[in-house]
Amino acid sequence: MESFSGRVVPGKRLGHTLGFPTANLETDAAPARGVYAVIATTAGGRYRAMMNVGSHPTAPEGPPTIEVYLLDFEGDLYGCEMRVDIVRFLRGERKFESLEALRLQLERDRARTRAVVAL
């Protein structure tokens, strides 16, 4: 299983507006672009999570990012260290027709993540 760590830094907050708040990671590691099912570990515990690596083509403002959405988590992770263990590649990066189409795909990605990541 491929793993890497990084520090959580502020992002665009687009995921938050879509109902999928993400932790943007500052790291030298960079897996291939796409969406992954992962395990995210912080000082507070281990979580099933989804990770997007790429330039977010549906809303392309800003540089490419590594964003992690922790399932069943609420809280503030800014400044925290996070370890990411990649479980499975879910899909490639792609542009959606709208933010609503992206949100619907994120719901499908979340369901797949729940199905493939066991803690």
Secondary structure, DSSP 8 states (H G I E B T S, - for coil): --EEEEEEE----HHHHTT---EEEE-S----SEEEEEEEEETTEEEEEEEEEE--TTS--SS-EEEEEETT--S--TT-EEEEEEEEEEE-----SSHHHHHHHHHHHHHHHHHH---
